[in-house]
Amino acid sequence: MSDQLPRRQVLRTAGAIGLGAAAAGGLSGQAQASSSTGTADRLTAMGEHHGRFEIRKDPFGTTSDGREVDVYTFTNGRVTISMLTWGATIQRVETPDRRGRTKNISLGFDNMPDYETLSPYFGSTIGRYGNRIAEGRFTLDGTTYQIPVNNGENALHGGTVGFDKKIWTAKVVRGDKAVGVAFSYVSPDGEMGFPGELTTTVTYTLDRRDTLRIEYHATVAGKATVVNLTNHVYFNLAGEGSGSIDGHVLQLDAPSYTPVDAGLIPTGEIAPTAGTPFDFSRPTAIGKRIRDDHPQLVIGRGYDHNFVLGDEPDRHGLRYAARFWEPEDGRTVTVHTTEPGAQFYSGNFLDGTFQGIGDKSYRQGDAFAFETQHFPDSPNHPNFPSTVLRPGETYRSTTTYTFGTK
């Protein structure tokens, strides 16, 4: 793994503020990244501040075949993010509540064996194709490709060994306005059945407005392919392992969604959300209608659906997608994206068998994911936005998560 920081080395920028709880002990770094946060929400963001950007690299563990995995922890003095080279994975997100008390709000593991052998996708970068492809099969330019199925009859999140189970090359990025890490991976032609050699870089940066910016960049060589990259971070804004997210309030700008069949594959219909339990145009508790006798909620055991985003993009191409709020402690996360859709998943298949950080069990409904994306199974639905990437073209996508309090 190439990197600008030797293992355990620390670099520092100017400033006078210390680290979050998990980062205590001297992180470092400066991050060269776009300083724009698009339409970051000023009402719920904690406001620009002048803490010290720091980043630290440490060993995290070793895979079963002896490869080293590192953890990068970076902070702006208030929010602290920890990320693994395994799967370019968000392992921890530490943010303060309205009283200044800091907790980790993302689900994850504290050891390599669980990341290697289990597949809940906690915080993982997902590829080549996020979400589902029906029967793992699609046709492109007259050739039919088969992806290994790993979710009933369908392929989920890139097949049996997706980008979430690869070790990515990491490089610290530096600048005056953000700190973070750029992760890169080259997927050879034919990996998991996908055509073309895909070169991907995903850059995660944290700025002074407490915005985590994720920028995806990919090119393909040799053959056209399909690409749908996302991150599968799970949040509980009351704190990881603290129980149900039914009381979290969601406001989601999505006039329509894509209904699914029994295998959670889109039927091809784009249906209005108005008048259904899928209408979050006004702030609504996630648990208020989750047990309604709506056929789509029965199929998904809750929310596990692609929402078609409605807001117009700003001059940076970012559109407002959603805001989540936990009323008791006041933490919020606001999402903007260049993507046309987002999968809202209410943690329906967490079943208590996963022991997370601090030996906490994750049960059904203990976290949510909000995966910005092109639509599931798009290669098999001509009416959906295309996910085809051809040689000479560049795939670009940006999503921001702005952390705040209310």
GIJONOR-V277939 format. One record per residue. N is the residue number from 1. RES is the residue in three letters. PHI is phi in degrees with one decimal (none if undefined). PSI is psi in radians with two decimals (NA if undefined). Layout:
n = [N;N]
res = [RES;RES]
phi = [PHI;PHI]
psi = [PSI;PSI]
//
This chain:
n = [1;2;3;4;5;6;7;8;9;10;11;12;13;14;15;16;17;18;19;20;21;22;23;24;25;26;27;28;29;30;31;32;33;34;35;36;37;38;39;40;41;42;43;44;45;46;47;48;49;50;51;52;53;54;55;56;57;58;59;60;61;62;63;64;65;66;67;68;69;70;71;72;73;74;75;76;77;78;79;80;81;82;83;84;85;86;87;88;89;90;91;92;93;94;95;96;97;98;99;100;101;102;103;104;105;106;107;108;109;110;111;112;113;114;115;116;117;118;119;120;121;122;123;124;125;126;127;128;129;130;131;132;133;134;135;136;137;138;139;140;141;142;143;144;145;146;147;148;149;150;151;152;153;154;155;156;157;158;159;160;161;162;163;164;165;166;167;168;169;170;171;172;173;174;175;176;177;178;179;180;181;182;183;184;185;186;187;188;189;190;191;192;193;194;195;196;197;198;199;200;201;202;203;204;205;206;207;208;209;210;211;212;213;214;215;216;217;218;219;220;221;222;223;224;225;226;227;228;229;230;231;232;233;234;235;236;237;238;239;240;241;242;243;244;245;246;247;248;249;250;251;252;253;254;255;256;257;258;259;260;261;262;263;264;265;266;267;268;269;270;271;272;273;274;275;276;277;278;279;280;281;282;283;284;285;286;287;288;289;290;291;292;293;294;295;296;297;298;299;300;301;302;303;304;305;306;307;308;309;310;311;312;313;314;315;316;317;318;319;320;321;322;323;324;325;326;327;328;329;330;331;332;333;334;335;336;337;338;339;340;341;342;343;344;345;346;347;348;349;350;351;352;353;354;355;356;357;358;359;360;361;362;363;364;365;366;367;368;369;370;371;372;373;374;375;376;377;378;379;380;381;382;383;384;385;386;387;388;389;390;391;392;393;394;395;396;397;398;399;400;401;402;403;404;405;406]
res = [MET;SER;ASP;GLN;LEU;PRO;ARG;ARG;GLN;VAL;LEU;ARG;THR;ALA;GLY;ALA;ILE;GLY;LEU;GLY;ALA;ALA;ALA;ALA;GLY;GLY;LEU;SER;GLY;GLN;ALA;GLN;ALA;SER;SER;SER;THR;GLY;THR;ALA;ASP;ARG;LEU;THR;ALA;MET;GLY;GLU;HIS;HIS;GLY;ARG;PHE;GLU;ILE;ARG;LYS;ASP;PRO;PHE;GLY;THR;THR;SER;ASP;GLY;ARG;GLU;VAL;ASP;VAL;TYR;THR;PHE;THR;ASN;GLY;ARG;VAL;THR;ILE;SER;MET;LEU;THR;TRP;GLY;ALA;THR;ILE;GLN;ARG;VAL;GLU;THR;PRO;ASP;ARG;ARG;GLY;ARG;THR;LYS;ASN;ILE;SER;LEU;GLY;PHE;ASP;ASN;MET;PRO;ASP;TYR;GLU;THR;LEU;SER;PRO;TYR;PHE;GLY;SER;THR;ILE;GLY;ARG;TYR;GLY;ASN;ARG;ILE;ALA;GLU;GLY;ARG;PHE;THR;LEU;ASP;GLY;THR;THR;TYR;GLN;ILE;PRO;VAL;ASN;ASN;GLY;GLU;ASN;ALA;LEU;HIS;GLY;GLY;THR;VAL;GLY;PHE;ASP;LYS;LYS;ILE;TRP;THR;ALA;LYS;VAL;VAL;ARG;GLY;ASP;LYS;ALA;VAL;GLY;VAL;ALA;PHE;SER;TYR;VAL;SER;PRO;ASP;GLY;GLU;MET;GLY;PHE;PRO;GLY;GLU;LEU;THR;THR;THR;VAL;THR;TYR;THR;LEU;ASP;ARG;ARG;ASP;THR;LEU;ARG;ILE;GLU;TYR;HIS;ALA;THR;VAL;ALA;GLY;LYS;ALA;THR;VAL;VAL;ASN;LEU;THR;ASN;HIS;VAL;TYR;PHE;ASN;LEU;ALA;GLY;GLU;GLY;SER;GLY;SER;ILE;ASP;GLY;HIS;VAL;LEU;GLN;LEU;ASP;ALA;PRO;SER;TYR;THR;PRO;VAL;ASP;ALA;GLY;LEU;ILE;PRO;THR;GLY;GLU;ILE;ALA;PRO;THR;ALA;GLY;THR;PRO;PHE;ASP;PHE;SER;ARG;PRO;THR;ALA;ILE;GLY;LYS;ARG;ILE;ARG;ASP;ASP;HIS;PRO;GLN;LEU;VAL;ILE;GLY;ARG;GLY;TYR;ASP;HIS;ASN;PHE;VAL;LEU;GLY;ASP;GLU;PRO;ASP;ARG;HIS;GLY;LEU;ARG;TYR;ALA;ALA;ARG;PHE;TRP;GLU;PRO;GLU;ASP;GLY;ARG;THR;VAL;THR;VAL;HIS;THR;THR;GLU;PRO;GLY;ALA;GLN;PHE;TYR;SER;GLY;ASN;PHE;LEU;ASP;GLY;THR;PHE;GLN;GLY;ILE;GLY;ASP;LYS;SER;TYR;ARG;GLN;GLY;ASP;ALA;PHE;ALA;PHE;GLU;THR;GLN;HIS;PHE;PRO;ASP;SER;PRO;ASN;HIS;PRO;ASN;PHE;PRO;SER;THR;VAL;LEU;ARG;PRO;GLY;GLU;THR;TYR;ARG;SER;THR;THR;THR;TYR;THR;PHE;GLY;THR;LYS]
phi = [none;-83.9;-163.4;-85.6;-112.5;-59.7;-57.8;78.5;-72.7;-122.3;-117.6;-134.8;-108.6;-67.1;145.2;-136.6;-108.1;-84.0;-95.6;-70.7;-57.4;-76.2;-106.6;-58.5;121.3;99.8;-79.6;-142.6;110.1;-136.2;-126.4;-87.4;-162.2;-60.2;-84.8;-74.8;-108.0;61.2;-102.5;-52.4;-76.6;-79.0;-75.4;-106.4;-66.9;-78.6;93.8;-67.0;-141.1;-123.5;-71.5;-90.7;-76.0;-141.7;-147.8;-133.0;-115.1;-136.3;-69.4;-106.4;175.9;-132.1;-72.3;-63.2;-101.4;90.7;-87.0;-81.4;-121.0;-107.0;-119.8;-106.5;-118.1;-132.1;-146.5;-108.6;96.1;-133.0;-103.3;-128.0;-118.5;-117.0;-134.3;-101.2;-71.8;-72.8;70.1;42.5;-98.6;-76.4;-91.6;-142.0;-133.8;-106.7;-136.2;-82.0;-88.7;-66.3;-98.0;86.8;-85.6;-95.4;-138.3;-77.5;-113.5;-119.3;-79.3;-175.9;-113.0;-109.8;-150.4;-70.7;-54.2;-67.8;-62.8;-78.2;-102.5;-102.2;-134.6;-86.7;63.8;-56.7;69.9;-78.7;-77.9;-107.6;-172.5;-68.3;-126.1;-68.1;74.8;-103.5;-123.5;-58.4;56.4;64.5;-130.9;-152.2;-115.7;-137.6;53.2;84.3;-112.4;-94.1;-115.2;-117.5;-100.3;-57.4;-82.4;-145.5;-145.3;64.6;-89.4;-119.8;-93.6;-121.9;54.7;94.6;99.7;-64.9;-130.2;-86.5;-62.5;-67.6;-117.0;-113.5;-91.0;-95.9;-75.4;-118.9;-141.4;-66.5;-113.6;-133.8;-175.2;-80.4;-116.9;-161.9;-138.7;173.3;-139.2;-102.5;-106.7;-129.4;-151.4;-109.3;-97.2;-68.5;-53.7;91.6;-62.5;55.1;85.5;-81.5;-79.7;81.9;-86.5;-105.2;-104.4;-123.4;-127.2;-122.7;-110.2;-109.2;-134.0;-117.3;-107.4;-76.1;-96.1;64.0;-104.7;-89.9;-105.2;-117.1;-117.4;-102.1;-142.6;-148.5;-134.1;-124.4;-123.5;94.0;-142.2;-67.8;-144.8;-116.7;-137.8;-152.5;-94.7;-157.6;-122.6;-109.3;-67.7;-103.9;-117.3;-132.4;-72.0;-85.5;123.3;-55.3;76.6;-92.6;115.8;-65.0;-99.9;-56.9;-83.8;-63.1;-102.5;-121.4;-121.1;-129.3;-90.9;-145.6;-73.5;-150.0;-147.8;-110.5;-58.5;-125.1;-90.3;-64.5;-93.2;64.5;-96.7;-55.7;-76.4;105.2;-76.8;-113.2;-107.3;-69.1;-86.4;-56.7;77.9;-125.0;-66.2;-93.4;-90.2;-114.2;-64.0;-108.5;-54.4;-141.6;-62.5;-57.8;-81.6;-61.7;-124.0;-65.8;-104.4;-62.3;-85.1;-98.9;-52.4;-70.5;-70.5;-65.7;-59.8;-86.6;58.0;133.1;-88.0;-155.2;-136.0;-84.4;-101.5;-88.4;-74.2;-113.7;-69.4;-74.8;-64.8;-84.8;-68.0;-94.2;85.7;-88.1;-119.0;-65.3;-113.0;-162.7;-134.8;-111.2;-140.6;-105.1;-65.5;-67.5;-96.4;89.4;-69.4;-131.1;-138.2;-116.5;-114.6;-123.9;-158.4;-90.5;-79.2;-81.8;-144.5;-154.3;-89.7;-94.8;-123.6;-95.8;68.9;-67.5;-104.0;-70.6;-129.6;87.9;-86.5;-90.8;-98.0;-90.9;-55.8;74.3;59.4;-90.7;-83.9;-103.8;-107.7;-52.8;78.3;-87.1;-164.3;-126.8;-123.1;-135.8;-98.2;-69.5;-170.8;-79.3;-74.6;-59.5;57.3;-55.9;-59.3;-106.2;-134.7;-59.5;-81.8;-90.7;-55.2;-69.9;-113.8;-75.8;-123.4;-111.7;-53.1;93.3;-97.1;-126.0;-85.6;-133.5;-154.1;-135.7;-135.5;-123.9;-116.4;-103.6;-93.4;-159.5;-139.6;-141.9]
psi = [2.12;2.52;2.68;-0.17;2.14;2.71;2.31;-0.13;2.53;2.36;2.67;2.63;3.05;2.67;3.06;0.26;2.57;-2.99;2.93;3.05;-0.79;-0.25;0.12;2.36;0.15;1.36;-3.13;-3.02;2.85;2.68;2.14;1.92;2.91;2.34;-0.15;2.38;0.32;-2.20;0.81;2.41;1.97;-0.33;-0.63;-0.25;2.69;-0.05;2.64;2.44;3.09;0.73;3.06;2.23;2.25;2.67;2.47;2.51;2.25;2.73;2.43;-0.72;-3.00;2.39;2.95;-0.39;0.28;0.16;2.44;2.47;2.30;2.76;2.28;2.21;2.14;2.63;2.71;0.23;-0.17;-0.85;2.42;2.28;2.36;2.31;2.50;2.62;-0.35;1.94;0.22;0.99;2.29;1.96;-0.67;2.56;1.95;2.13;2.64;2.67;-2.99;-0.29;0.07;0.13;2.19;2.35;2.74;2.24;0.16;2.57;2.56;3.14;2.80;0.30;2.69;-0.70;-0.69;-0.73;-0.62;-0.61;-0.37;2.81;0.91;-0.09;0.50;1.95;0.15;2.61;2.23;2.33;3.03;-0.43;1.86;2.55;-2.77;2.60;2.16;2.18;0.26;0.44;2.42;2.77;2.30;2.17;0.70;-0.04;2.33;2.30;2.49;2.13;2.43;2.30;2.47;0.22;1.43;-2.18;0.07;2.83;2.30;2.28;0.72;0.07;-2.94;-0.57;1.44;-2.96;-0.39;-0.28;0.50;2.64;2.13;2.59;2.36;2.50;2.21;2.39;2.48;2.58;3.12;-0.30;-0.04;2.83;2.55;-2.78;2.41;2.16;2.38;2.55;2.41;2.04;2.03;2.75;2.24;-0.15;2.24;0.42;-0.08;2.45;2.68;2.60;2.04;2.13;2.09;2.37;2.26;2.13;2.15;2.11;2.58;2.23;-3.04;-0.18;0.26;0.58;2.15;2.02;2.25;2.07;2.10;2.40;2.25;2.55;2.70;2.53;2.51;-0.97;2.73;2.70;-3.11;2.46;2.36;1.56;2.53;3.13;2.49;0.76;2.37;2.33;2.51;1.89;-0.19;-0.16;2.41;2.30;0.26;-0.02;-2.82;2.55;0.26;-0.57;-0.14;2.48;2.33;2.32;2.11;2.17;1.46;1.81;-0.23;2.95;3.00;1.80;2.72;2.83;-2.97;-0.38;0.18;0.49;2.30;2.44;-0.27;-0.28;2.51;1.88;2.56;2.55;-0.37;2.33;0.19;2.94;-0.07;0.06;1.82;0.53;-0.48;2.53;2.19;2.44;2.38;-0.68;-0.07;-0.71;0.16;-0.39;0.26;2.68;1.02;2.30;-0.67;-0.60;-0.58;-0.80;-0.79;-0.06;0.53;-2.68;2.15;1.09;2.65;2.18;2.36;1.97;2.55;-0.35;2.56;2.43;2.62;-2.95;-0.27;0.02;0.00;2.42;2.55;2.33;-0.97;2.79;2.29;2.47;2.31;1.92;-0.59;-0.88;-0.28;0.05;2.53;2.74;2.26;2.32;2.29;2.65;2.77;-0.11;2.70;-0.23;3.03;2.39;2.00;2.06;2.16;0.44;0.59;-0.47;0.14;2.25;0.27;-0.07;-0.25;2.14;1.93;-2.83;2.32;0.35;0.56;2.34;2.42;2.05;2.98;2.24;0.28;-0.02;2.87;2.72;2.57;1.63;1.85;2.48;2.92;2.98;2.62;2.54;0.45;-0.64;-0.35;0.20;1.68;-0.39;-0.11;2.71;2.39;2.52;0.25;2.33;2.23;2.71;2.38;-0.26;2.84;2.23;2.19;2.42;2.52;2.39;2.45;2.45;2.00;2.10;2.44;-2.89;2.79;NA]
//
